[in-house]
Amino acid sequence: MRYGNIEYIINLPFYDGILYIKKAIGKNQEKTLWELWLTVLPNMNKDNYISFEDFKTKATHKERKTDEEMLAMVKILNAAFGGKVVES
């Protein structure tokens, strides 16, 4: 078995080893999302059904926020954790 243990990965050139590890992390994330989607599936109906691919895209898609949105979030979190409310 070629991938039976970590020795195969350890003996690869550094960059190739990193690629294998990144791929394994991605597969693990996809498995976790699949299991999460399966737990939500029984509560879906024809009006709120979302395919696994759409669910995965929505869960992994990172939106870029504007500077103003990030600053507003920092202010909210600062106030929520007892910090001083700062107005700009």
GIPE-V352744 format. One line per field, one symbol per residue. ss: DSSP state (2 for helix, 1 for strand, 0 for the rest). phi: phi as a letter, one per 30 degrees, with the letter a starting at -180 (. if undefined). Layout:
ss->???
phi->???
//
This chain:
ss->0000002222000222222222222222222222222222200000000002222222220000002222222222222200000000
phi->.dcdbdeeddddeedddddddddddddddddddeddddddedcdbddbdbdddddddddcdcddcdedddddddddddddcidddccc
//
